[in-house]
Amino acid sequence: MGKAHDQPECIGIHTFQNGKHLQHDETNEKDLPSQECGPYIRSQLASMCARHTLARRLPITQWLPQYTWNFFLHDLMAGLTVGMTAIPQGIAYAVVAGLEPQYGLYAGFMGSFMYVFFGSTKDITVGPTAIMALMTQTYVLNYGPDFAVLLTFLSGCMITLFGLLQLGFVVDFISMPVTIGFTSAAAITIATSQLKGLFGLKGKTDKFLDSLVNFFEHIHEAHLWDALLGISTIVALLLMQKLRIFRVKGNPQGQQVSSARRIFGNIMWLISLARNAIVVFFGIGLSYVLYLNGHTPFSLTGKIAEGFPPFEPPPFSTVFKNETYSFVEMTSALGSSIIAIPLISILESIAIAKAFSKGKAVDATQEMIAIGLGNIAGSFVRSMPITGSFTRTAVNNASGVRTQAGGIFTGLLVIGALGLLTSTFFFIPKATLSGLIMTAMFFMIDYDVVSLLWRTKRIDLIPLGATFVFCLLLGLEYGMIVGIAVNLLILLYHSARPPVDMKWTVINGCNVLLVAPAQSLAFPSAEYVREVIVADCNLHRDESQQSAVIIDGANLLYIDSTVAKVVKLLSEDLKVLEVPIFLWRWPPAVTQTLLGIDPKMKPLFKNGPSVDLVINDLENCVRHDVEGLTDEDTSVSMMNGIHHVP
């Protein structure tokens, strides 16, 4: 597999990974704002077309030359195992999206094939996911399946564009609490939407509250056999998920393990991995046997379109319920989802890639290109939106995949199911699919994060709770926007009210207020810092004793012009109070910003190794002033606010 952490060749861009500056561009940053967009974008694209860049943008050229027969066997086993999970999940997620079941299979192979060529992480598997299905559902129910296909195409274009322009940093504005609140709310929404299928009910279940209302209004119409089969499916999946504990790796505690014990453990492990397929095929078999005997106690999936999807461009106009929609009308109806779904897709995929990277840097740009092209290609075969799947990626990793080639075998298995098994899928009980989906949602909810945040950073519970509640009440897109907005407000608050350590101490008989900002200062915090220093001086200074203020700038890596101006005003405030101020250990770059505002502030800066030396300078200055100063020295002393004690 190619190195995902190679430095991007990109003009005018400075790239940081793991806190380290990876590339210094020769272009002067100050000149960038004056450049025209056209030449800049052309230079970006020119750098992308360089030979070494193209090699990195096609990771298959890096791992294919080293491909071996051993790799092939591992990839074959992993790909087929993932395919056994992808087929039932694809059908289930198509149902969540309100599409016919075959759409889940249409979405299961093209993304896998594209990721083989463009993906940078061997473990990632691409296909439909629960969150993508839920976010697509509204448009399918209101406007028909063509909208889902067009959404796939537009999402792919946006994700690819984000990748080409290296805009992966955008997802950094979605914090961990917001992400967890979003995924937990999505899981609960999806799980409640499956109550209808689990109990054989009718009604509309596209939103959380609608699902609950529909469930309680129609609970008296529940079908006993559907409920029994659905609940049994959930129990069976949870039990089979535990079978992996029987697998034996190596010789635990130095004990020899018999071959029979190892074989048994491996069989249990395979059953655990293939549990989704097992429950689906069990449901098919049970329904078919009962059907042959004239019984249909379960609600069945029904007829699934046979054969392969047509290979054609995505629909740029459509007719639904005798109403014609043009491309402009379709995009207008899709609205914010054209941005929201790509962002969530990127977030899901990159988070999964980081989880399975095993300490290696993840090339976010390449992941976005791979997911984007997978969606674009998928839209030509009637796919719903796709992204990286955590469940199938975990199965892929556990199956010992060696390269991205495992996706080839997953895709081929899905194609085989489309060609040979669609008539069989007629007998899939809806309760089985609902039980499968609800079980998957149990593991999407992070139950421990609340106690973790309570112990570590309680304020993070606010964006988590806001995202979770508003996702349930308003929908996923609006809930995500609310969560990000709340998080940004908290960031702005911390920027406006930064932690400042202030304490009074006596040094060489001088009453000194030591001020140590814990972080760089920006304009929202400028007046606040000024006010607290002046207020503290008014409250605690002793007029019978020499006082001084020392601001330790060791943590100030950056200030803006507003902060610099306010520091000058602070010195004038303290001059009125006859309290001198010193700026101790301020970095050169920050010092230059202040001197740019007023060069006369130069005497305020002190870089001695200790505060004692700064106070000694004050005493020497006072002593010199008592002995008699020149007019020029007097003006400097007055600017520093030195109180001349007779």
C-alpha positions as CSV (number, residue, x, y, z in Angstrom):
1,M,0.0,0.0,0.0
2,G,1.3,3.4,-0.8
3,K,2.3,6.0,1.8
4,A,-0.8,7.9,2.7
5,H,1.3,10.6,4.4
6,D,3.4,11.9,1.5
7,Q,3.6,15.6,1.2
8,P,1.0,17.1,-1.1
9,E,2.5,19.1,-4.0
10,C,0.2,22.1,-4.0
11,I,1.0,25.7,-4.9
12,G,0.1,28.3,-2.3
13,I,-0.9,25.7,0.4
14,H,0.8,25.0,3.7
15,T,0.1,21.5,4.9
16,F,0.2,20.4,8.5
17,Q,0.0,16.8,9.8
18,N,0.2,15.7,13.4
19,G,1.2,19.2,14.3
20,K,4.3,19.3,12.0
21,H,4.8,21.6,9.1
22,L,5.3,19.3,6.2
23,Q,5.7,21.8,3.3
24,H,6.9,25.4,2.9
25,D,5.7,26.9,-0.3
26,E,7.9,29.2,-2.2
27,T,4.9,31.5,-3.0
28,N,4.9,34.5,-0.7
29,E,1.7,34.2,1.4
30,K,1.3,38.0,1.4
31,D,1.0,37.9,-2.4
32,L,-1.7,35.3,-2.4
33,P,-4.6,37.7,-1.8
34,S,-3.6,39.7,-4.8
35,Q,-3.5,36.8,-7.2
36,E,-6.4,36.1,-9.5
37,C,-8.4,33.0,-8.8
38,G,-7.9,31.7,-12.3
39,P,-4.1,31.4,-12.3
40,Y,-4.1,30.1,-8.8
41,I,-6.5,27.3,-9.6
42,R,-4.7,26.5,-12.8
43,S,-1.4,26.2,-10.9
44,Q,-3.1,23.9,-8.4
45,L,-4.3,21.6,-11.2
46,A,-0.9,21.7,-12.9
47,S,0.7,20.5,-9.7
48,M,-1.8,17.7,-9.4
49,C,-0.9,16.5,-12.9
50,A,2.8,16.1,-12.1
51,R,4.0,12.5,-12.5
52,H,4.7,11.9,-8.8
53,T,1.4,13.4,-7.8
54,L,-0.5,11.1,-10.2
55,A,1.3,8.1,-8.8
56,R,0.2,9.1,-5.4
57,R,-3.4,9.7,-6.6
58,L,-3.5,6.2,-8.0
59,P,-2.4,4.1,-5.0
60,I,-2.9,0.9,-6.9
61,T,0.4,1.7,-8.8
62,Q,2.2,1.4,-5.4
63,W,0.9,-1.8,-4.1
64,L,0.1,-3.8,-7.2
65,P,3.8,-4.3,-8.3
66,Q,4.4,-6.1,-4.9
67,Y,1.2,-8.2,-5.1
68,T,1.7,-11.9,-4.3
69,W,-0.3,-15.1,-4.4
70,N,-0.5,-15.0,-0.6
71,F,-2.0,-11.6,-0.7
72,F,-4.5,-12.9,-3.3
73,L,-5.7,-15.7,-1.0
74,H,-6.2,-13.3,2.0
75,D,-8.0,-10.7,-0.1
76,L,-10.2,-13.4,-1.7
77,M,-11.3,-14.7,1.8
78,A,-11.8,-11.2,3.2
79,G,-13.7,-9.9,0.1
80,L,-16.1,-12.8,0.1
81,T,-16.7,-12.5,3.9
82,V,-17.4,-8.8,3.5
83,G,-19.7,-9.6,0.6
84,M,-21.8,-11.9,2.8
85,T,-22.3,-8.9,5.1
86,A,-22.7,-6.3,2.3
87,I,-25.6,-8.1,0.6
88,P,-28.1,-8.2,3.5
89,Q,-27.0,-4.8,4.7
90,G,-27.4,-3.3,1.3
91,I,-30.9,-4.6,1.0
92,A,-31.7,-3.4,4.5
93,Y,-30.3,0.1,4.0
94,A,-32.3,0.4,0.7
95,V,-35.4,-0.3,2.7
96,V,-34.3,2.4,5.3
97,A,-33.9,4.9,2.4
98,G,-37.4,4.1,1.1
99,L,-36.0,2.5,-2.0
100,E,-36.7,-0.9,-3.6
101,P,-34.3,-3.5,-2.2
102,Q,-32.2,-3.9,-5.4
103,Y,-31.0,-0.3,-5.0
104,G,-28.9,-1.4,-2.0
105,L,-27.2,-4.0,-4.2
106,Y,-26.7,-1.4,-7.0
107,A,-24.8,0.6,-4.4
108,G,-22.7,-2.3,-3.3
109,F,-20.2,-2.9,-6.2
110,M,-19.2,0.2,-8.1
111,G,-17.8,2.0,-5.0
112,S,-15.8,-1.1,-4.2
113,F,-14.3,-1.3,-7.6
114,M,-13.4,2.4,-7.6
115,Y,-11.8,2.2,-4.2
116,V,-9.5,-0.5,-5.5
117,F,-7.8,2.0,-7.8
118,F,-8.1,5.2,-5.7
119,G,-8.4,4.2,-2.1
120,S,-5.4,4.7,0.3
121,T,-6.5,2.4,3.2
122,K,-6.6,-1.4,2.6
123,D,-9.3,-2.0,5.2
124,I,-11.9,0.4,4.1
125,T,-15.0,-1.0,2.4
126,V,-17.3,1.4,0.5
127,G,-21.1,1.0,0.2
128,P,-24.5,2.1,1.5
129,T,-24.6,3.0,5.2
130,A,-27.4,3.6,7.7
131,I,-26.8,7.3,8.0
132,M,-26.6,7.9,4.2
133,A,-29.8,5.9,3.8
134,L,-31.6,7.9,6.5
135,M,-30.5,11.2,5.0
136,T,-31.7,10.1,1.6
137,Q,-35.0,8.8,2.8
138,T,-36.9,12.1,2.8
139,Y,-36.2,12.8,-0.8
140,V,-37.1,9.3,-1.9
141,L,-40.5,9.4,-0.2
142,N,-41.3,12.8,-1.4
143,Y,-39.9,12.8,-4.9
144,G,-39.0,9.3,-6.0
145,P,-35.8,7.2,-6.5
146,D,-34.4,9.4,-9.3
147,F,-33.7,12.0,-6.7
148,A,-31.5,9.5,-4.7
149,V,-29.5,8.7,-7.8
150,L,-29.0,12.4,-8.7
151,L,-28.0,13.1,-5.0
152,T,-25.4,10.3,-5.4
153,F,-23.9,12.0,-8.4
154,L,-23.9,15.5,-6.9
155,S,-22.5,14.3,-3.7
156,G,-19.7,12.5,-5.6
157,C,-18.9,15.8,-7.5
158,M,-18.8,17.8,-4.2
159,I,-16.6,15.2,-2.4
160,T,-14.2,15.0,-5.4
161,L,-14.0,18.8,-5.6
162,F,-13.3,19.0,-1.9
163,G,-10.5,16.5,-2.4
164,L,-9.0,18.2,-5.4
165,L,-9.0,21.6,-3.5
166,Q,-7.7,19.9,-0.4
167,L,-10.6,21.1,1.8
168,G,-10.5,18.1,4.1
169,F,-9.8,20.5,7.0
170,V,-13.5,21.5,6.8
171,V,-14.4,18.3,8.7
172,D,-12.2,19.5,11.6
173,F,-14.9,22.0,12.5
174,I,-17.1,19.0,13.4
175,S,-15.9,18.0,16.8
176,M,-16.0,14.7,18.5
177,P,-19.0,15.6,20.7
178,V,-21.0,16.8,17.7
179,T,-20.1,13.7,15.7
180,I,-21.2,11.4,18.6
181,G,-24.4,13.3,19.1
182,F,-25.1,13.0,15.4
183,T,-24.4,9.3,15.0
184,S,-26.3,8.4,18.2
185,A,-29.4,10.4,17.1
186,A,-29.1,8.8,13.7
187,A,-29.0,5.4,15.2
188,I,-32.0,6.0,17.4
189,T,-33.9,7.5,14.5
190,I,-33.1,4.5,12.3
191,A,-33.9,2.0,15.0
192,T,-37.3,3.6,15.8
193,S,-38.1,3.7,12.0
194,Q,-37.8,-0.1,12.0
195,L,-40.4,-0.7,14.7
196,K,-42.9,-0.7,11.9
197,G,-41.2,-3.6,10.1
198,L,-40.4,-5.4,13.3
199,F,-44.0,-5.6,14.4
200,G,-45.6,-5.7,10.9
201,L,-47.3,-2.3,11.2
202,K,-48.3,0.2,8.6
203,G,-47.8,4.0,8.4
204,K,-45.2,6.7,7.9
205,T,-41.9,6.4,9.8
206,D,-39.4,8.8,8.2
207,K,-38.8,10.8,11.3
208,F,-38.1,10.0,15.0
209,L,-41.3,11.4,16.4
210,D,-43.4,10.2,13.5
211,S,-42.1,6.7,14.1
212,L,-43.0,6.8,17.8
213,V,-46.4,8.2,17.2
214,N,-47.1,5.6,14.4
215,F,-45.9,2.8,16.7
216,F,-48.2,3.6,19.6
217,E,-51.1,4.4,17.3
218,H,-50.9,1.0,15.5
219,I,-49.5,-1.2,18.2
220,H,-52.8,-3.0,18.5
221,E,-52.4,-4.1,14.8
222,A,-49.0,-5.8,15.5
223,H,-48.5,-9.2,13.8
224,L,-47.5,-11.8,16.3
225,W,-45.4,-13.8,13.9
226,D,-43.5,-10.8,12.6
227,A,-42.8,-9.6,16.1
228,L,-41.6,-13.1,17.1
229,L,-39.3,-13.5,14.1
230,G,-37.9,-9.9,14.5
231,I,-37.1,-10.2,18.2
232,S,-35.6,-13.7,17.6
233,T,-33.4,-12.2,14.9
234,I,-32.1,-9.6,17.3
235,V,-31.4,-12.2,19.9
236,A,-29.7,-14.5,17.4
237,L,-27.5,-11.7,16.1
238,L,-26.4,-10.6,19.6
239,L,-25.6,-14.2,20.5
240,M,-23.6,-14.9,17.3
241,Q,-21.7,-11.7,17.8
242,K,-20.3,-13.2,21.0
243,L,-19.1,-16.4,19.3
244,R,-15.8,-14.7,18.3
245,I,-14.5,-15.2,21.8
246,F,-14.0,-18.9,21.0
247,R,-11.3,-18.1,18.4
248,V,-7.8,-18.9,19.7
249,K,-4.8,-17.0,18.5
250,G,-1.3,-18.3,19.2
251,N,-0.7,-20.2,22.4
252,P,-2.4,-18.3,25.3
253,Q,-0.3,-18.3,28.5
254,G,2.1,-20.7,26.8
255,Q,-0.4,-23.6,26.7
256,Q,-0.6,-25.8,23.6
257,V,-4.0,-25.7,22.0
258,S,-5.3,-28.8,20.1
259,S,-6.1,-28.6,16.4
260,A,-9.8,-29.5,17.1
261,R,-10.0,-26.6,19.5
262,R,-8.5,-24.2,16.9
263,I,-10.9,-25.5,14.2
264,F,-13.9,-25.1,16.4
265,G,-12.8,-21.6,17.3
266,N,-12.3,-20.6,13.7
267,I,-15.7,-22.0,12.8
268,M,-17.3,-20.0,15.6
269,W,-15.4,-16.9,14.4
270,L,-16.7,-17.3,10.8
271,I,-20.2,-17.8,12.0
272,S,-19.9,-14.5,14.0
273,L,-18.6,-12.7,10.9
274,A,-21.3,-14.0,8.6
275,R,-24.1,-13.6,11.1
276,N,-26.0,-11.1,9.0
277,A,-26.1,-13.4,6.0
278,I,-27.0,-16.4,8.2
279,V,-30.1,-14.7,9.7
280,V,-31.2,-13.4,6.3
281,F,-30.9,-16.8,4.6
282,F,-32.6,-18.5,7.6
283,G,-35.5,-16.1,7.2
284,I,-35.6,-16.8,3.5
285,G,-35.6,-20.6,4.1
286,L,-38.3,-20.4,6.8
287,S,-40.5,-18.2,4.6
288,Y,-40.1,-20.4,1.6
289,V,-40.9,-23.7,3.4
290,L,-44.0,-22.1,4.9
291,Y,-45.0,-20.7,1.5
292,L,-44.7,-24.1,-0.1
293,N,-47.1,-25.4,2.6
294,G,-49.6,-22.6,1.9
295,H,-48.7,-20.4,4.8
296,T,-47.4,-16.8,4.7
297,P,-47.3,-15.7,8.4
298,F,-44.6,-13.0,7.7
299,S,-44.6,-9.7,5.8
300,L,-42.2,-10.4,2.9
301,T,-39.9,-8.0,1.0
302,G,-41.7,-8.9,-2.2
303,K,-40.5,-8.8,-5.8
304,I,-37.1,-7.4,-6.5
305,A,-36.1,-6.3,-10.0
306,E,-34.0,-9.0,-11.6
307,G,-30.7,-8.6,-13.5
308,F,-28.2,-5.8,-13.6
309,P,-28.9,-2.1,-13.5
310,P,-28.8,-0.1,-16.7
311,F,-25.5,1.7,-17.3
312,E,-26.6,5.3,-18.1
313,P,-26.1,8.8,-16.9
314,P,-27.9,9.9,-13.7
315,P,-31.3,11.5,-14.2
316,F,-31.1,15.2,-14.7
317,S,-34.9,15.4,-15.0
318,T,-37.6,13.1,-13.8
319,V,-41.3,12.5,-13.6
320,F,-42.9,11.5,-10.2
321,K,-46.6,11.2,-9.5
322,N,-47.4,12.9,-12.9
323,E,-45.2,15.9,-12.1
324,T,-42.1,16.7,-14.1
325,Y,-39.0,18.1,-12.4
326,S,-36.2,19.8,-14.3
327,F,-32.6,19.7,-13.1
328,V,-32.9,23.1,-11.5
329,E,-36.1,22.0,-9.7
330,M,-34.4,18.8,-8.5
331,T,-31.4,20.5,-7.1
332,S,-33.6,23.1,-5.5
333,A,-35.6,20.3,-3.8
334,L,-32.4,18.6,-2.6
335,G,-31.3,21.9,-1.0
336,S,-28.8,21.7,1.8
337,S,-28.4,17.9,1.4
338,I,-26.1,18.6,-1.6
339,I,-23.6,20.0,1.0
340,A,-24.7,18.1,4.2
341,I,-24.5,14.6,2.7
342,P,-21.0,15.0,1.2
343,L,-19.7,16.4,4.6
344,I,-21.2,13.6,6.5
345,S,-19.8,11.1,4.0
346,I,-16.3,12.6,4.3
347,L,-16.6,12.6,8.1
348,E,-17.6,8.9,8.2
349,S,-15.0,7.7,5.8
350,I,-12.0,9.6,7.2
351,A,-13.0,8.7,10.8
352,I,-13.1,5.0,9.8
353,A,-9.8,5.3,7.9
354,K,-8.1,6.9,11.0
355,A,-9.6,4.2,13.2
356,F,-8.0,1.4,11.1
357,S,-4.8,3.2,10.0
358,K,-2.8,1.7,12.9
359,G,-0.8,4.8,13.6
360,K,-0.2,5.7,10.0
361,A,-1.1,9.1,8.7
362,V,-4.3,9.2,6.6
363,D,-4.3,11.0,3.3
364,A,-7.6,12.7,3.6
365,T,-7.4,14.2,0.2
366,Q,-7.0,10.8,-1.4
367,E,-9.9,9.4,0.6
368,M,-12.2,12.1,-0.5
369,I,-11.2,11.6,-4.2
370,A,-11.8,7.8,-3.8
371,I,-15.3,8.3,-2.2
372,G,-16.2,11.0,-4.6
373,L,-15.4,9.0,-7.7
374,G,-17.1,6.0,-6.2
375,N,-20.3,8.0,-5.9
376,I,-20.0,9.5,-9.4
377,A,-19.5,6.1,-10.9
378,G,-22.2,4.5,-8.8
379,S,-24.7,7.1,-10.0
380,F,-24.4,5.6,-13.5
381,V,-25.7,2.3,-12.2
382,R,-28.6,3.7,-10.1
383,S,-26.7,3.7,-6.8
384,M,-27.8,5.5,-3.6
385,P,-25.2,7.6,-1.8
386,I,-22.3,5.6,-0.4
387,T,-19.3,6.1,1.9
388,G,-17.0,4.0,4.1
389,S,-18.8,1.5,6.3
390,F,-17.6,0.9,9.8
391,T,-19.2,-2.5,10.2
392,R,-17.9,-3.9,6.9
393,T,-14.5,-2.3,7.4
394,A,-14.3,-4.1,10.8
395,V,-15.2,-7.4,9.1
396,N,-12.6,-6.7,6.4
397,N,-9.9,-6.1,8.9
398,A,-10.8,-9.1,11.0
399,S,-10.7,-11.3,7.9
400,G,-7.1,-10.5,7.3
401,V,-7.3,-8.4,4.1
402,R,-3.9,-7.4,2.7
403,T,-4.7,-4.9,0.0
404,Q,-7.5,-2.9,-1.5
405,A,-8.1,-5.8,-4.0
406,G,-10.5,-7.3,-1.5
407,G,-13.1,-4.9,-2.8
408,I,-13.0,-6.6,-6.2
409,F,-14.3,-9.9,-4.7
410,T,-16.9,-8.1,-2.6
411,G,-18.2,-6.3,-5.7
412,L,-18.2,-9.5,-7.8
413,L,-20.2,-11.3,-5.1
414,V,-22.8,-8.5,-5.0
415,I,-23.0,-8.6,-8.8
416,G,-23.5,-12.4,-8.6
417,A,-26.3,-11.9,-6.1
418,L,-28.0,-9.4,-8.5
419,G,-27.8,-11.9,-11.4
420,L,-28.7,-15.1,-9.6
421,L,-30.4,-14.5,-6.2
422,T,-32.9,-11.7,-6.8
423,S,-35.9,-14.1,-7.1
424,T,-34.8,-15.6,-3.8
425,F,-34.8,-12.3,-2.0
426,F,-38.6,-12.2,-2.6
427,F,-38.9,-14.3,0.5
428,I,-36.9,-12.1,2.9
429,P,-39.1,-11.3,5.9
430,K,-39.3,-7.6,6.6
431,A,-39.1,-8.4,10.3
432,T,-35.7,-10.1,9.7
433,L,-34.3,-7.0,7.9
434,S,-35.7,-4.7,10.7
435,G,-34.1,-6.9,13.4
436,L,-30.8,-6.8,11.5
437,I,-30.9,-3.0,11.2
438,M,-31.9,-2.4,14.8
439,T,-29.1,-4.7,16.0
440,A,-26.5,-2.8,14.0
441,M,-27.8,0.5,15.5
442,F,-27.2,-0.8,19.0
443,F,-23.5,-0.6,18.4
444,M,-23.6,2.9,16.8
445,I,-24.7,4.5,20.0
446,D,-21.7,5.5,22.2
447,Y,-23.1,4.8,25.7
448,D,-19.8,5.6,27.6
449,V,-19.1,9.1,26.2
450,V,-21.4,10.9,28.6
451,S,-19.6,9.7,31.7
452,L,-16.2,10.2,29.9
453,L,-17.0,13.9,29.1
454,W,-18.4,14.4,32.6
455,R,-15.1,13.4,34.0
456,T,-12.9,15.3,31.6
457,K,-14.6,18.2,29.9
458,R,-18.2,18.8,31.0
459,I,-18.7,21.8,28.7
460,D,-18.5,19.4,25.7
461,L,-21.7,17.8,26.9
462,I,-23.5,21.0,25.6
463,P,-22.8,20.6,21.9
464,L,-23.3,16.8,22.2
465,G,-26.7,17.3,23.8
466,A,-27.7,20.0,21.4
467,T,-26.8,18.0,18.4
468,F,-28.5,14.9,19.7
469,V,-31.8,16.6,20.6
470,F,-32.1,18.7,17.5
471,C,-31.2,15.8,15.2
472,L,-34.1,13.9,16.7
473,L,-36.5,16.8,16.6
474,L,-35.5,18.7,13.4
475,G,-33.7,16.1,11.4
476,L,-30.1,15.1,10.9
477,E,-29.0,18.0,8.7
478,Y,-30.4,20.8,10.9
479,G,-29.3,19.0,14.0
480,M,-25.7,18.9,12.7
481,I,-25.9,22.6,11.9
482,V,-27.1,23.4,15.4
483,G,-24.4,21.3,16.9
484,I,-21.6,23.0,14.9
485,A,-23.0,26.4,15.7
486,V,-23.1,25.7,19.5
487,N,-19.6,24.4,19.3
488,L,-18.3,27.5,17.5
489,L,-20.1,29.7,20.0
490,I,-18.2,27.9,22.8
491,L,-15.0,28.4,20.9
492,L,-15.7,32.1,20.5
493,Y,-16.5,32.4,24.2
494,H,-13.2,30.8,25.1
495,S,-11.5,33.1,22.6
496,A,-13.2,36.1,24.2
497,R,-12.6,35.0,27.8
498,P,-9.2,33.2,27.7
499,P,-7.8,31.8,30.9
500,V,-5.4,34.4,32.5
501,D,-3.4,33.6,35.5
502,M,-3.1,36.6,37.8
503,K,-1.4,36.8,41.2
504,W,0.1,39.4,43.4
505,T,3.5,38.8,44.9
506,V,6.2,40.8,46.7
507,I,9.6,40.9,45.0
508,N,12.5,43.0,46.5
509,G,9.9,45.1,48.4
510,C,7.9,45.8,45.3
511,N,4.2,44.7,45.0
512,V,4.0,42.9,41.7
513,L,1.0,41.7,39.7
514,L,2.1,38.8,37.6
515,V,-0.2,38.3,34.6
516,A,0.3,35.1,32.5
517,P,-2.1,34.5,29.6
518,A,-2.5,30.8,28.9
519,Q,-2.8,31.2,25.2
520,S,-2.5,33.6,22.3
521,L,-4.8,36.6,22.4
522,A,-7.1,37.8,19.6
523,F,-9.4,40.8,19.3
524,P,-12.4,39.3,21.1
525,S,-10.4,39.0,24.3
526,A,-8.5,42.3,24.2
527,E,-10.8,44.5,26.2
528,Y,-11.5,41.8,28.7
529,V,-7.8,41.3,29.6
530,R,-7.4,45.1,29.8
531,E,-10.4,45.4,32.1
532,V,-9.4,42.6,34.5
533,I,-5.9,43.9,34.9
534,V,-7.0,47.5,35.6
535,A,-9.7,46.3,37.9
536,D,-7.3,44.1,39.9
537,C,-4.8,47.0,40.2
538,N,-7.5,49.3,41.5
539,L,-8.6,46.7,44.0
540,H,-5.3,45.4,45.4
541,R,-2.5,47.9,44.9
542,D,-1.1,49.6,47.9
543,E,-0.4,53.3,47.4
544,S,2.1,53.3,50.2
545,Q,4.3,50.7,48.4
546,Q,5.8,50.6,44.9
547,S,3.6,48.5,42.6
548,A,4.2,47.1,39.1
549,V,2.5,44.9,36.5
550,I,4.5,42.2,34.6
551,I,2.8,40.4,31.7
552,D,4.5,37.1,30.9
553,G,4.2,36.6,27.2
554,A,5.8,33.1,27.0
555,N,2.6,31.6,25.8
556,L,1.7,34.3,23.4
557,L,2.6,33.0,19.9
558,Y,0.3,35.4,18.2
559,I,-1.6,38.7,18.8
560,D,-3.5,40.8,16.3
561,S,-3.5,44.6,15.8
562,T,-6.4,45.1,18.1
563,V,-4.7,43.4,21.0
564,A,-1.5,45.4,20.3
565,K,-3.5,48.6,20.4
566,V,-5.2,47.6,23.6
567,V,-1.9,46.8,25.3
568,K,-0.8,50.4,24.5
569,L,-4.0,51.7,26.0
570,L,-3.4,49.5,29.1
571,S,0.0,51.0,29.6
572,E,-1.6,54.5,29.5
573,D,-4.3,53.3,32.0
574,L,-1.6,52.1,34.4
575,K,0.4,55.3,33.9
576,V,-2.6,57.2,35.3
577,L,-2.5,54.8,38.3
578,E,1.3,55.4,38.6
579,V,1.9,51.6,38.1
580,P,4.7,50.7,35.7
581,I,4.1,47.8,33.3
582,F,6.7,45.4,31.8
583,L,6.2,43.0,29.0
584,W,8.4,40.0,29.9
585,R,9.5,37.2,27.6
586,W,7.4,38.2,24.7
587,P,8.4,36.4,21.4
588,P,10.0,38.5,18.7
589,A,7.1,38.2,16.2
590,V,4.6,39.4,18.9
591,T,7.0,42.2,19.9
592,Q,7.2,43.5,16.3
593,T,3.4,43.6,16.2
594,L,3.3,45.9,19.2
595,L,6.2,48.1,18.0
596,G,4.4,48.5,14.7
597,I,1.6,50.2,16.7
598,D,3.9,52.4,18.7
599,P,7.7,52.2,18.5
600,K,7.9,54.1,21.8
601,M,6.8,50.9,23.6
602,K,10.2,49.3,23.2
603,P,11.4,50.1,26.8
604,L,8.5,48.1,28.1
605,F,10.0,44.8,26.8
606,K,12.2,42.7,29.2
607,N,13.7,39.4,28.4
608,G,15.6,38.6,31.6
609,P,15.7,35.0,32.9
610,S,13.7,35.9,36.0
611,V,11.2,38.4,37.4
612,D,13.7,39.5,40.0
613,L,15.9,41.1,37.3
614,V,12.9,42.9,35.9
615,I,12.1,44.4,39.3
616,N,15.8,45.3,39.7
617,D,15.6,47.2,36.5
618,L,12.6,49.1,37.9
619,E,14.6,49.9,41.1
620,N,17.6,51.0,39.1
621,C,15.3,53.2,37.0
622,V,13.7,54.7,40.1
623,R,17.1,55.3,41.7
624,H,18.4,56.9,38.5
625,D,15.3,59.1,38.4
626,V,15.9,60.3,42.0
627,E,19.5,61.2,41.2
628,G,18.3,63.2,38.2
629,L,17.3,62.2,34.7
630,T,17.6,63.9,31.3
631,D,14.5,65.2,29.7
632,E,14.5,62.3,27.2
633,D,14.9,59.7,30.0
634,T,12.1,61.4,31.9
635,S,9.7,61.0,29.0
636,V,10.5,57.3,28.7
637,S,10.0,56.8,32.5
638,M,6.7,58.6,32.4
639,M,5.6,56.4,29.5
640,N,6.4,53.3,31.7
641,G,4.2,54.8,34.5
642,I,7.1,54.9,37.0
643,H,6.1,56.4,40.3
644,H,8.9,58.5,41.6
645,V,9.2,58.1,45.3
646,P,10.9,61.1,47.0
